Amino acid sequence: MYRFAEHGGEVEVEVESADEAGVFAAALEAFAELVSEEERGDGDLVEREVELQADDRALLLADWLNELVFLAEVERFVPRRLAAFELQGGRLRATVVGRRGRPRQLVKAVTLSNLEFGYEGGVWHGRVVLDV
């Protein structure tokens, strides 16, 4: 589950899940909504491998979204869903399925402002602020 809150030139994304991996999956869904093309192309689905490492989960979440921003900007990759996902220690490995197309250039970067990742009340949650 995810939700957006807008603050001027930024969009705050809050995600929740029953498990840690679900936070990353929900963050991908939120990002995909932000950059999705208005008209979906009918090109073939493609996969992109992502491998990241960070000292803590909050930084890993920010790096995850920064990698998706990079793929959208440089490769014109519009993500759709996860095909595979592994989270072990400070390491993330994922296969992201999407299409090459015309992503909306809404997201410029991920900031470290209000960055959060944690477990509370039986739910994993994350918060990231995107510069738009």
C-alpha positions as CSV (number, residue, x, y, z in Angstrom):
1,M,0.0,0.0,0.0
2,Y,1.2,3.5,-0.7
3,R,0.0,7.1,-0.6
4,F,1.3,10.4,-1.7
5,A,1.5,13.8,0.0
6,E,2.5,16.8,-2.1
7,H,4.7,19.6,-0.6
8,G,5.4,22.3,-3.2
9,G,8.1,20.9,-5.5
10,E,8.2,17.6,-3.7
11,V,6.1,14.5,-3.3
12,E,6.3,12.5,-0.1
13,V,5.6,8.7,-0.6
14,E,4.6,6.7,2.4
15,V,4.5,2.9,2.0
16,E,3.3,0.1,4.2
17,S,3.5,-3.7,4.1
18,A,3.3,-6.8,6.2
19,D,7.0,-7.5,5.3
20,E,10.2,-5.6,4.5
21,A,10.2,-6.7,0.8
22,G,6.7,-5.4,0.4
23,V,7.8,-1.9,1.3
24,F,10.2,-2.0,-1.7
25,A,7.5,-3.5,-3.9
26,A,5.0,-0.8,-2.9
27,A,7.6,1.9,-3.5
28,L,8.1,0.6,-7.1
29,E,4.3,0.7,-7.6
30,A,4.1,4.3,-6.4
31,F,7.0,5.3,-8.7
32,A,5.5,3.5,-11.6
33,E,2.3,5.4,-11.1
34,L,4.2,8.7,-11.1
35,V,6.1,8.0,-14.3
36,S,3.6,5.9,-16.3
37,E,2.8,7.0,-19.8
38,E,-0.6,8.4,-20.4
39,E,-1.0,6.1,-23.3
40,R,0.6,2.7,-22.7
41,G,2.7,1.5,-25.7
42,D,2.2,-2.0,-26.9
43,G,6.0,-2.7,-27.1
44,D,7.5,-5.8,-25.6
45,L,8.1,-6.2,-21.9
46,V,11.7,-5.9,-20.9
47,E,13.5,-6.7,-17.7
48,R,16.1,-4.8,-15.8
49,E,18.4,-6.3,-13.1
50,V,19.0,-4.1,-10.1
51,E,21.6,-4.8,-7.4
52,L,22.3,-2.4,-4.6
53,Q,23.9,-2.3,-1.2
54,A,23.6,0.1,1.7
55,D,24.3,0.3,5.4
56,D,20.6,0.5,6.4
57,R,17.2,-0.2,5.0
58,A,16.2,3.5,4.8
59,L,19.2,4.3,2.6
60,L,18.6,1.1,0.6
61,L,15.0,2.3,0.0
62,A,16.3,5.7,-1.3
63,D,18.9,4.0,-3.5
64,W,16.2,1.7,-4.9
65,L,14.1,4.6,-6.0
66,N,17.1,6.5,-7.3
67,E,17.9,3.5,-9.5
68,L,14.3,3.6,-10.8
69,V,14.7,7.3,-11.5
70,F,17.9,6.6,-13.4
71,L,16.4,3.8,-15.5
72,A,13.4,6.0,-16.4
73,E,15.6,9.0,-17.3
74,V,18.5,7.3,-19.1
75,E,16.8,4.1,-20.6
76,R,13.3,5.5,-20.9
77,F,12.2,2.5,-18.8
78,V,8.7,2.6,-17.4
79,P,8.5,-0.1,-14.6
80,R,5.4,-2.2,-14.2
81,R,6.2,-4.9,-11.6
82,L,8.8,-7.0,-9.8
83,A,9.6,-10.4,-11.4
84,A,12.0,-11.3,-8.6
85,F,13.2,-9.7,-5.4
86,E,15.7,-10.6,-2.7
87,L,16.6,-8.7,0.4
88,Q,19.4,-10.0,2.5
89,G,21.3,-7.9,5.0
90,G,22.2,-4.6,3.4
91,R,21.9,-6.0,-0.1
92,L,19.0,-5.9,-2.6
93,R,18.7,-7.9,-5.8
94,A,15.7,-7.4,-8.1
95,T,14.4,-8.0,-11.5
96,V,12.0,-5.3,-12.6
97,V,9.6,-5.8,-15.6
98,G,8.5,-2.8,-17.6
99,R,8.5,-1.3,-21.1
100,R,10.7,1.2,-22.9
101,G,8.7,4.2,-23.7
102,R,8.0,7.8,-22.7
103,P,8.1,8.0,-18.9
104,R,6.7,11.3,-17.6
105,Q,9.6,13.3,-16.4
106,L,8.0,14.0,-13.1
107,V,10.7,12.7,-10.7
108,K,14.1,14.4,-10.7
109,A,15.7,12.8,-7.7
110,V,15.1,11.1,-4.3
111,T,16.0,13.3,-1.3
112,L,17.1,12.1,2.2
113,S,14.7,14.5,3.8
114,N,12.2,12.7,6.1
115,L,13.6,9.4,5.0
116,E,12.3,6.5,7.1
117,F,12.1,2.7,7.3
118,G,10.9,0.8,10.3
119,Y,8.6,-1.6,11.9
120,E,5.8,-0.4,14.2
121,G,2.4,-1.9,15.2
122,G,3.0,-5.1,13.2
123,V,3.5,-3.2,10.0
124,W,6.7,-2.3,8.0
125,H,6.7,1.2,6.7
126,G,8.9,3.5,4.7
127,R,8.8,7.2,3.8
128,V,10.7,8.9,0.9
129,V,10.5,12.4,-0.5
130,L,10.9,12.8,-4.2
131,D,12.0,16.1,-5.9
132,V,9.6,16.7,-8.8
